[in-house]
Amino acid sequence: MKIDWDRRTCARRGHITYLPHEEHLRNKLRAGTALGEAWRCLRCGDFALGAPHGSGPAADAPLVPRGKVLRDLFLLRFLAVERAVRGVFIVLAAFGVWQFSNRKDAVRRFFDEYIAVLRPVARHFNYDLDHSPVVGTIQKTFGYQHSTLMLVAGALLAYALIEIVEGVGLWRAKRWAEYLTVVATAAFLPLEIYELTEKVSWLKIATLVINVLAVLYIALAKRLFGLRGGRKAFDEERHSASLMEVEISAGVPAAAHHG
């Protein structure tokens, strides 16, 4: 089912109308009705009752995302939310490591007491807690020095900051954020692949797939690093989708604009 991104967005946010100073365009964008004047929306092309939201030369019409540009913006914002949520969870993990580094002895006593209580129960079910990989991993963390744990917490915070900055930049459709997302995400792909060779899980697979698709999509759709014509082709695409909205909505061919 094909999604009409223009009408879908107008239904949620409302129409955007504009009164151009050029009379031949103004006459084509305006319509008289029994309920009053109506103006053609710069995003979806439908007529909306009421006064226009702005006025001025056609070249100064608001740059309203539409069509493919609007779809790409929606996908970017989906990635922005995913990055921001991931950043928040990493911040929580960093806080947990910091707390653990300051209360390691108390946590170790609690852990030893907890294991002592569970050991008879586990033995009843033929499970040896003393040789459990999970228990062994936790016990190893008690041997880490305070400085090492603080370094881990700092690294997690730095990683979280990158994720949150990516999320904010992608939400605002900033081109620098697209570059940052592609470079930062690609840099961690080898580590994610290595973790899969150590232990396979559906969460790791899903994370790897999402990150690979994000890198490919942003790099290709946004024409980064010179791909598909690079920045020049990207600007031309936005120009055809945005700067000529008044002419397109009024039914003026694109060639006439350049002529």
N, C-alpha and C positions, 0 to 999 in steps of 0.2 A: 504494500500500500504506500503510495507516494505521499509524502508529507508536504503540505503547503506551508512552508516556514513563514512566509510573509503574513498570511491571514492568521496563522496560529499565534504569531507574536502580537499582531494588532488586537486579537481577541483578548490577550492578556494585558497589554500595556496601553491600548488605545491607538487611534490613528494619528498620523503626523501630516499636517497640511501646511501649505505655503502659498503666499500670494506674490507671484513674480511681478516686477515692474514692467516687463515686456508685455505689451497689450495682446499680441497674438498668442502668447502662452497663457496669459491670464484668462482669456476668453475660452480656451480649451480646458483649463483646469477647473473652471467654475461652472456650476449648473444651478438653474433656478428651479425650485420645487414649491409645492403648495404650502410646505412647512417652513420655507425660507431658503436662503442660499446654501449650497453644498459645495465642498471642495474635495478634489481628488487626493487621496492619501498617497504620499510619496513612497510608502513601503509596499502596500498591497494593491494600489490602483483603484480601490473602491471609493465612492463618494461618501463624505461624512458631513452631516448637517452642522451648521455653526460657522462662526468666524474662523479664518485661518489662524494657525498658531504663530505664524511669522510672516514677514514680507521683506522684499528687497530684490536685488538683481538675481536672475536665475543662477548665475555662477556662484552666488553666496547661499544657495539653498542648503539646508542642513544635510550632512553626510549620513544618511540613514542606511544602515546595513540591510541588504535584501538578497533574496535568492540564495545562491551558493555561499556568498559572504556571510549571510545570517546563519546558515547551517553550520559553517565552520566556526562561527562565534559560539554557537550553542555547544559544539563538541569541545571547544577550548575551555569553556566554563565548566563542563563536566570534569575535564582533567584538572582544572583549577581546584574544584571541591575535593577531588581525590587527593591531590597534593597537600592541601591544607589539613585535611583530616589525618593523613599520614603524619604530617608534621606535628600535630597536637599529640598523637600517640607516642611519637619519638621523644617529645618533651617530657611526657609522663614517665617514659622509660628512663630518661636521664635523671629525673627527680628521684626515681626509685633506686637507681645506682648510687646517687649522692647520699640518700638516706641510709642505704645499706652500708656505705663506707664509714659513716659516722656511728652506726649502731651494730657493727659486725659481731661483736662479742655477745650482745644480747640476742641477736638473731641466731647465732650459733647455739647458744644454750637452749633457746626455744626449739630449734630444729632437732637437737639431740634428744630433748624430752619428747618431742612429737614422734620421732622415729622409734624411741624406746617403747612408747605406747602402741604403735602400729606393728612392731616387729612380731609379736605373738599372733596377731590377726593375719598378717601376711604369711607367716609360717603355716598357719592352718590351711591356707589356700595354695600351699606349695610355691610360694613366691619369696625369693631371697632378697630382702631389702638391702643387705650389706653389699650385694654384688649388682645392684640395679644401676644401669647407666645414668638414669635421671638423678638418683641419690648421689652417685659418684661425681657428677658434674656440679651439683650444688655444693658438695663438700670441697671441691677444688676451689670454688670461689672464695671460701673462707681463708684460703692461703694467699689470696691476692693482697698486695700492699695497698695502703690507703692512697698513695700517690698514683698507683696504677688504676684504681677505681675512679679517682678523680679525673684522670686522663680519659678514661672511657666515657664518663659523664660529659666531659667537655666536647669530645668528638661527637657524641650523640646530639648535643645541643647545636653544634655547628651544622650537622646534617639536617636537623629539624629546621634551623633558620633558612637553609637553602630551599627546603621543601615549601616552607611558608612563603618565602619571597617568590618562588616560582608560582605558587597558587595565586597570590595577589596580582602578579604581573600578567598571568594568563587570563585572569578574570577581566582585567582591563585591556586585554588584547594588545599588550606591548610587545613589539618585535624582539627587544632584548630578552624578554622572558622566554620567548620561543627558543632563541639560541641557547639560553641558560638551561632550559628544560632538556633539550636534545643532548647537549654536552654532558650535563650532570647525570642524566639517566643512562646514557650510553656508557659512561665511565664505570657505572656500577653493574652493568650487564655481565662482565666476566666473573665478578664475585657471585652473582646470583646463579650463574651456570655452575660454578664450582660447588656452591652449596647443594645444588641438585645432585651432583655426583656423589656427595657425602650421604645425603638422605633425601629421598623423594617424598614430597607432600603436595596435596592439591593446592594448598595456599601458596607454596613456592612456585608451582607451575603457573597458577593464575597471575601472580605478581609478575613473573617473567614475561608472560604473554602480553599483559597490559602494557608493560614498559617497552617491549619491542614494537608493538603496534603504535604506541604514543610517539616513539622516535621516528618511525617511518611516516606516520601520518603528518606530524608537524613539519618534518623536513621537506616532504613532497608537497603537501597542500600549501604551505607558506613559502615554498620556493627558497629555502634556506641554503646557504653555502653554494649559491649559483645553480642549484637544481631547477630544472624546468624554466630556464630563462632568468632565474635569480630575482633580485630586487626590482629590476626594471619591469619584468613581466608581472610581478606582484602588484606594483603600483598601477600599471596599465589595467589590470583586472579590477582593482578597486575603483579606478577612474571610470571605467565603463559601467560599473555597478552603482556608483555613488554620485559622481559629479554631474552626470547627465540625467539624474532622476527626474528632474522637471521636464526635460525634453521627452524622455521615454514615457512618462506618465501622460504627457500630452499627445503622444503618438507621432512625434517628430522623428524621422529616421536619424540614426547615428551619423550617417555620412553628411547630413545637412549641418550637423554641429561642427564638423571639422571643416566644412566648406565655408 
